[in-house]
Amino acid sequence: MEDIKYYEFKKMDLRVGKILEVEDHSEADKLYLVTVDIGEEKRKFVAGIKPYYSREELIGKLCVVIINLEPKNIRGIESHGMILAALSTDSFGILTLDRPVSPGTKIS
């Protein structure tokens, strides 16, 4: 694994996001279209988390998101950020908070 400089890490804009809506992606079985409140706005993310979470489990969750990634077209839909998650050979979980924090709060 390659080390990165602290200033490179600081370029990432990590925020608290609140999942508001979750829809099936019409072109992919493993993808959701997720509307996330990031404080000053609501954004649509395309997330490959459908095999691990039901829509009902996700709605209302506070999670960690990156909001300054270059938008990416995923199966015909533009994604404007990323929900962070951990994946191992036997489990998967999105990064959530253990206490209520306002959507849009910067993570440092």
HELIX and SHEET records of a PDB file:
HELIX    1   1 TYR A    6  LYS A   10  1                                   5    
HELIX    2   2 ARG A   55  LEU A   58  1                                   4    
SHEET    1   A 5 LYS A  42  ALA A  47  0                                        
SHEET    2   A 5 TYR A  32  ASP A  37 -1                                        
SHEET    3   A 5 LEU A  14  ASP A  24 -1                                        
SHEET    4   A 5 LEU A  62  ILE A  66 -1                                        
SHEET    5   A 5 MET A  82  ILE A  83 -1                                        
SHEET    1   B 2 LYS A  72  ILE A  74  0                                        
SHEET    2   B 2 ILE A  77  SER A  79 -1                                        
SHEET    1   C 2 ALA A  85  LEU A  87  0                                        
SHEET    2   C 2 PHE A  92  ILE A  94 -1                                        
END                                                                             
